[in-house]
Amino acid sequence: MKHLIFFTVLLAVTGVTLNAQSKEAMTHNPLIYSDVPDIALVRVGDTYYMSSTTMHMSPGLPIMKSTDLVNWELVSYAYDTLTDNEKLRLENGQNAYGAGSWASSIRYHNDVFYVTTFSSTSGKTHVYTTRDIENGPWTASEFSPMLHDHTLFFDDDGRVYMLYGGGDIRLVELKADLSGIMPGSEDRVIIENAGAVAAEKLMLHAEGSQLVKHKGRYYLFNITWPENDMRTVIVHRADHITGPYEGRVALKDRGIAQGSIIDTPEGDWYAYLFRDYGSLGRIPYLVPMVWEDGWPVLGVDGKVPDHLDLPANKRDWSGIVTSDEFKRKRATTHCPWRGSGTTIRMIASGRLINARVIFA
């Protein structure tokens, strides 16, 4: 009997050890312990590119690259300076803190990358294009009005749209070169009070639009926040981009919400969303997704798993996260900025900051 008890205990301990080892070999959420909010994704072949919000900081609108949706490196910024005004120059008591550029959209169309954003600081919608997203150069253009939390969409018939807004979701058609709104086109509401599918009373009305077309249908993802509840993912679908749309709650778990969905070359689907983690910022989660009855189903039994059956995170967040221990050796070689001021970006306590540095 003693031998049987020992064997049972040994099996239990071994099982725990094997389970712990298997989890170590899997992807774990969150993916990056840094502020990476308002995620937008695009896949080109077997490579993924992600854009995010950097608000008032310059350079801005970071571009990150991955080949497995798990491990990312920072490869570019869409702009050096968003615009040139008193708020960004910190003149006459003005500032753009927390403003600047917000939720972006990223697309790849006819061998060109498009990254778009909007800004209350400039009052405009901004468009950045390049054929080489990792090395540039980038071409910048802008137009009025400012289209809040928009998603850029190239339809199969060659027409170009932006869906945007908060509460009511609106649709506008753009000129083919994205230089502005198509003359004579209608700026229409396509979904009234989109957040109503989650609750009648909302702390945050639906915003953060991201549009995907799958098997001929249009799927619009938004974030909303019911009163006394949490951030929630909602989705609306339609057979035509102009609607009519029907909607439902897609995910409600720990406030994990707002982002994009993406497919792999193998045909698997995932959602990339953020969770507000206090002083650390809004950290990204990878969420498995399947299609059921023409609807995207996020998570496992309605929850975001802490571990996924994907290769383990390498924790090499090149250029995204760095130490806040500011120990530097004095430069012994010529510094081209010596004696002048320059603005650099660094991360302190998990948050990106701007710093004005004078090199001695």
C-alpha positions as CSV (number, residue, x, y, z in Angstrom):
1,M,0.0,0.0,0.0
2,K,2.9,2.4,0.8
3,H,4.3,1.8,-2.7
4,L,0.9,2.5,-4.3
5,I,0.6,5.8,-2.3
6,F,4.2,6.8,-3.3
7,F,3.5,6.0,-7.0
8,T,0.3,8.1,-6.9
9,V,2.0,11.1,-5.3
10,L,4.9,10.8,-7.8
11,L,2.4,10.8,-10.7
12,A,0.7,13.9,-9.3
13,V,4.0,15.8,-8.8
14,T,5.2,14.7,-12.3
15,G,2.0,15.9,-13.8
16,V,2.3,19.3,-12.2
17,T,5.9,19.6,-13.4
18,L,5.0,18.5,-17.0
19,N,2.1,20.9,-17.0
20,A,4.3,23.8,-15.9
21,Q,6.9,22.9,-18.5
22,S,4.3,22.7,-21.2
23,K,3.0,26.2,-20.3
24,E,6.5,27.6,-20.4
25,A,6.7,26.4,-24.0
26,M,3.5,28.2,-24.9
27,T,2.7,31.8,-25.6
28,H,1.4,33.7,-22.6
29,N,-0.7,36.8,-22.3
30,P,-0.1,39.7,-22.1
31,L,2.4,39.7,-24.9
32,I,4.2,42.9,-24.3
33,Y,4.6,44.7,-20.9
34,S,4.4,48.1,-22.3
35,D,1.9,50.7,-23.5
36,V,0.7,49.5,-26.9
37,P,-2.9,50.8,-27.3
38,D,-5.4,51.0,-30.2
39,I,-3.8,48.2,-32.1
40,A,-4.2,48.0,-35.9
41,L,-2.7,45.0,-37.9
42,V,-2.0,44.0,-41.4
43,R,-0.4,40.8,-42.8
44,V,1.7,40.8,-45.9
45,G,2.7,37.2,-46.9
46,D,4.0,35.7,-43.7
47,T,4.9,39.0,-42.0
48,Y,2.7,41.0,-39.7
49,Y,2.9,44.8,-39.2
50,M,1.2,46.6,-36.2
51,S,0.6,50.3,-35.6
52,S,-0.3,51.9,-32.3
53,T,-1.0,55.2,-30.6
54,T,1.7,57.4,-29.2
55,M,-0.4,60.6,-28.7
56,H,1.8,63.7,-28.2
57,M,5.2,62.0,-28.5
58,S,7.5,62.4,-31.5
59,P,8.5,60.6,-33.5
60,G,5.1,59.1,-33.6
61,L,2.8,56.3,-34.9
62,P,5.2,53.4,-34.4
63,I,5.4,50.4,-36.7
64,M,6.2,47.0,-35.2
65,K,7.0,43.8,-37.1
66,S,6.5,40.1,-36.3
67,T,6.6,36.8,-38.1
68,D,4.6,34.8,-35.5
69,L,2.1,37.3,-33.9
70,V,3.9,36.8,-30.6
71,N,7.3,38.4,-30.8
72,W,7.6,42.0,-32.0
73,E,10.3,44.5,-32.9
74,L,10.0,48.2,-33.6
75,V,11.1,48.9,-37.2
76,S,9.8,52.4,-38.0
77,Y,7.7,55.5,-37.3
78,A,5.2,56.9,-39.7
79,Y,6.2,60.5,-38.9
80,D,8.9,62.6,-37.2
81,T,6.5,65.5,-36.4
82,L,2.7,65.3,-36.6
83,T,2.3,69.0,-37.3
84,D,3.9,72.3,-36.5
85,N,1.9,74.4,-34.0
86,E,2.1,76.0,-30.6
87,K,0.7,73.0,-28.8
88,L,3.5,70.6,-30.1
89,R,6.1,73.3,-29.7
90,L,5.0,73.9,-26.1
91,E,4.7,77.7,-26.7
92,N,2.5,80.3,-25.1
93,G,1.3,77.9,-22.4
94,Q,0.0,75.4,-25.0
95,N,0.6,71.7,-25.0
96,A,-0.7,68.5,-26.7
97,Y,-0.3,66.2,-23.7
98,G,-2.5,63.2,-24.2
99,A,-3.7,64.5,-27.6
100,G,-1.5,64.4,-30.7
101,S,-2.5,61.4,-32.9
102,W,-4.8,58.6,-31.7
103,A,-6.1,55.3,-33.0
104,S,-4.6,54.5,-36.4
105,S,-5.4,52.2,-39.3
106,I,-2.9,50.2,-41.4
107,R,-3.5,48.8,-44.8
108,Y,-1.5,47.3,-47.7
109,H,-2.9,48.0,-51.2
110,N,-1.3,47.7,-54.7
111,D,2.2,47.3,-53.2
112,V,1.8,50.4,-51.0
113,F,1.5,50.6,-47.2
114,Y,-1.1,53.1,-45.9
115,V,-1.1,54.2,-42.2
116,T,-3.7,56.8,-41.3
117,T,-4.6,58.6,-38.1
118,F,-6.4,61.7,-36.9
119,S,-5.6,64.5,-34.5
120,S,-7.5,67.0,-32.4
121,T,-4.2,68.8,-32.1
122,S,-4.1,69.5,-35.9
123,G,-7.8,69.2,-36.5
124,K,-7.1,66.9,-39.5
125,T,-7.0,63.4,-40.8
126,H,-3.4,62.3,-41.6
127,V,-2.3,59.8,-44.3
128,Y,1.2,58.3,-44.5
129,T,2.3,56.1,-47.3
130,T,5.4,54.1,-48.2
131,R,6.5,51.1,-50.4
132,D,9.1,50.1,-47.8
133,I,7.4,50.1,-44.4
134,E,10.6,49.2,-42.5
135,N,13.0,51.7,-44.1
136,G,10.8,54.4,-45.8
137,P,10.8,57.0,-47.0
138,W,7.3,58.0,-45.9
139,T,5.1,60.5,-47.7
140,A,2.7,62.5,-45.6
141,S,-0.6,64.2,-46.6
142,E,-3.6,65.4,-44.6
143,F,-7.1,66.6,-45.1
144,S,-10.1,68.1,-43.2
145,P,-12.2,67.2,-41.4
146,M,-10.8,65.1,-38.6
147,L,-12.4,61.7,-38.8
148,H,-12.4,60.3,-35.3
149,D,-11.2,56.7,-34.7
150,H,-11.5,55.8,-38.3
151,T,-10.8,52.6,-40.2
152,L,-9.4,52.9,-43.7
153,F,-10.9,50.4,-46.2
154,F,-10.1,49.5,-49.8
155,D,-13.1,47.6,-51.3
156,D,-12.9,45.0,-54.0
157,D,-14.5,47.4,-56.5
158,G,-11.6,49.9,-56.2
159,R,-13.5,52.4,-54.0
160,V,-11.9,53.7,-50.8
161,Y,-13.8,54.5,-47.6
162,M,-13.4,55.5,-44.0
163,L,-15.8,54.4,-41.3
164,Y,-15.5,56.7,-38.2
165,G,-17.2,58.3,-35.2
166,G,-18.3,57.7,-31.7
167,G,-21.8,56.5,-30.8
168,D,-23.1,56.7,-34.3
169,I,-20.8,55.1,-36.8
170,R,-20.5,57.1,-40.1
171,L,-19.2,56.2,-43.6
172,V,-17.5,58.5,-46.1
173,E,-16.0,57.7,-49.5
174,L,-12.5,59.1,-50.2
175,K,-10.8,60.2,-53.4
176,A,-8.7,57.4,-55.0
177,D,-5.5,59.1,-53.9
178,L,-6.7,59.6,-50.3
179,S,-6.3,63.4,-50.6
180,G,-9.7,64.1,-49.2
181,I,-13.4,63.2,-49.2
182,M,-14.9,62.4,-52.6
183,P,-16.8,65.5,-53.9
184,G,-20.5,64.9,-53.9
185,S,-20.3,61.7,-51.8
186,E,-22.7,61.4,-48.8
187,D,-21.4,61.4,-45.3
188,R,-23.9,59.0,-43.8
189,V,-24.7,57.2,-40.5
190,I,-24.6,53.5,-41.1
191,I,-25.1,52.3,-37.5
192,E,-27.0,54.4,-35.0
193,N,-25.8,54.2,-31.4
194,A,-23.7,51.2,-32.1
195,G,-23.0,50.5,-28.4
196,A,-26.6,49.8,-27.8
197,V,-26.0,46.1,-28.6
198,A,-24.0,45.9,-25.3
199,A,-26.2,48.0,-23.0
200,E,-28.7,50.9,-22.9
201,K,-26.5,53.1,-20.6
202,L,-22.9,53.5,-21.6
203,M,-19.9,55.2,-20.0
204,L,-18.1,55.1,-23.4
205,H,-20.1,55.0,-26.7
206,A,-18.9,52.8,-29.5
207,E,-15.6,53.9,-31.1
208,G,-12.3,52.5,-32.2
209,S,-13.6,51.2,-35.6
210,Q,-11.8,48.4,-37.4
211,L,-13.4,46.9,-40.5
212,V,-12.7,43.5,-42.0
213,K,-14.2,41.8,-45.1
214,H,-14.6,38.0,-44.9
215,K,-16.3,35.8,-47.4
216,G,-18.1,38.7,-48.9
217,R,-19.4,40.2,-45.6
218,Y,-18.3,43.3,-43.8
219,Y,-17.5,43.0,-40.1
220,L,-17.0,46.2,-38.1
221,F,-15.4,45.9,-34.6
222,N,-15.8,48.6,-32.0
223,I,-15.2,49.1,-28.3
224,T,-17.9,50.3,-25.9
225,W,-18.2,50.5,-22.1
226,P,-21.5,49.9,-20.3
227,E,-22.2,51.7,-17.1
228,N,-20.8,49.9,-14.0
229,D,-19.2,47.3,-16.2
230,M,-16.1,47.0,-18.3
231,R,-14.7,47.7,-21.7
232,T,-16.5,45.4,-24.2
233,V,-15.9,44.3,-27.8
234,I,-18.8,44.6,-30.1
235,V,-19.1,43.6,-33.8
236,H,-21.6,44.5,-36.5
237,R,-22.0,42.7,-39.8
238,A,-23.6,43.5,-43.2
239,D,-23.8,42.2,-46.7
240,H,-23.1,45.7,-48.0
241,I,-20.7,48.4,-46.6
242,T,-23.6,50.8,-46.4
243,G,-25.6,48.3,-44.3
244,P,-28.0,47.4,-42.9
245,Y,-25.9,46.1,-40.0
246,E,-26.8,43.7,-37.2
247,G,-24.6,43.5,-34.1
248,R,-23.8,41.6,-31.0
249,V,-21.3,41.5,-28.1
250,A,-18.1,39.8,-29.2
251,L,-16.1,39.7,-26.0
252,K,-16.4,40.9,-22.4
253,D,-13.5,39.8,-20.2
254,R,-11.4,41.8,-17.8
255,G,-11.8,44.9,-20.0
256,I,-9.7,43.4,-22.8
257,A,-10.9,45.3,-25.9
258,Q,-10.2,47.4,-28.9
259,G,-7.9,46.3,-31.7
260,S,-7.9,44.2,-34.8
261,I,-8.5,40.7,-36.0
262,I,-6.0,39.0,-38.3
263,D,-5.6,35.7,-40.1
264,T,-2.5,33.6,-40.5
265,P,-1.2,32.1,-43.7
266,E,-2.5,28.7,-42.4
267,G,-6.0,30.1,-42.1
268,D,-6.2,30.5,-38.3
269,W,-7.7,33.7,-36.9
270,Y,-6.8,35.9,-33.9
271,A,-7.9,39.1,-32.3
272,Y,-5.2,41.5,-31.0
273,L,-6.7,43.6,-28.2
274,F,-5.4,45.7,-25.2
275,R,-6.1,45.7,-21.5
276,D,-5.7,48.9,-19.4
277,Y,-3.1,48.0,-16.7
278,G,-2.9,51.2,-14.8
279,S,0.6,52.9,-14.8
280,L,2.0,50.3,-17.1
281,G,-0.4,51.4,-19.8
282,R,-2.6,49.5,-22.2
283,I,-0.9,46.1,-22.8
284,P,-1.7,43.8,-25.8
285,Y,-3.3,40.4,-25.6
286,L,-3.6,37.8,-28.3
287,V,-7.0,36.2,-28.4
288,P,-7.9,33.0,-30.4
289,M,-10.9,33.4,-32.7
290,V,-13.1,31.1,-34.8
291,W,-16.0,31.7,-37.2
292,E,-19.3,30.2,-36.3
293,D,-22.5,30.8,-38.3
294,G,-21.0,33.7,-40.0
295,W,-20.0,35.4,-36.8
296,P,-16.5,35.9,-35.2
297,V,-16.3,34.1,-31.8
298,L,-13.5,35.5,-29.6
299,G,-11.8,33.7,-26.8
300,V,-12.4,30.3,-25.3
301,D,-15.8,29.9,-23.7
302,G,-16.0,33.7,-23.7
303,K,-12.7,34.2,-21.9
304,V,-9.2,35.3,-23.0
305,P,-6.8,32.5,-22.2
306,D,-3.6,33.2,-20.3
307,H,-1.7,30.6,-22.5
308,L,-2.0,29.8,-26.2
309,D,-0.7,26.8,-28.1
310,L,1.9,28.9,-30.0
311,P,5.7,29.2,-29.6
312,A,6.8,30.7,-26.3
313,N,7.4,34.5,-26.0
314,K,11.1,35.3,-26.4
315,R,10.6,38.5,-24.4
316,D,12.9,40.4,-26.9
317,W,10.9,43.6,-27.3
318,S,13.5,45.3,-29.5
319,G,13.1,49.1,-29.3
320,I,9.7,48.8,-27.6
321,V,10.7,48.3,-23.9
322,T,14.0,49.2,-22.4
323,S,15.5,49.7,-18.9
324,D,14.7,52.8,-16.9
325,E,18.0,52.6,-15.1
326,F,19.7,55.6,-16.8
327,K,23.3,54.5,-16.4
328,R,25.3,55.8,-19.4
329,K,29.0,56.0,-20.1
330,R,30.4,59.3,-21.1
331,A,30.9,59.5,-24.9
332,T,34.5,59.3,-26.0
333,T,33.8,59.7,-29.7
334,H,32.5,62.7,-31.6
335,C,28.8,63.2,-31.1
336,P,27.1,65.1,-34.0
337,W,24.6,66.7,-31.6
338,R,27.2,67.8,-29.0
339,G,26.4,71.2,-27.6
340,S,22.9,71.2,-29.1
341,G,19.5,70.1,-27.9
342,T,17.6,67.2,-29.3
343,T,14.4,65.4,-28.4
344,I,14.7,61.7,-27.7
345,R,12.1,59.1,-26.7
346,M,12.7,56.7,-23.8
347,I,10.6,54.5,-21.5
348,A,10.4,55.2,-17.8
349,S,8.5,53.0,-15.5
350,G,6.9,51.3,-18.5
351,R,5.7,54.4,-20.2
352,L,7.1,56.2,-23.2
353,I,8.2,59.8,-22.5
354,N,9.8,62.6,-24.4
355,A,13.0,64.1,-23.1
356,R,14.9,67.2,-24.2
357,V,18.6,66.4,-23.8
358,I,21.7,68.7,-24.1
359,F,24.8,66.8,-25.0
360,A,27.9,68.1,-23.2
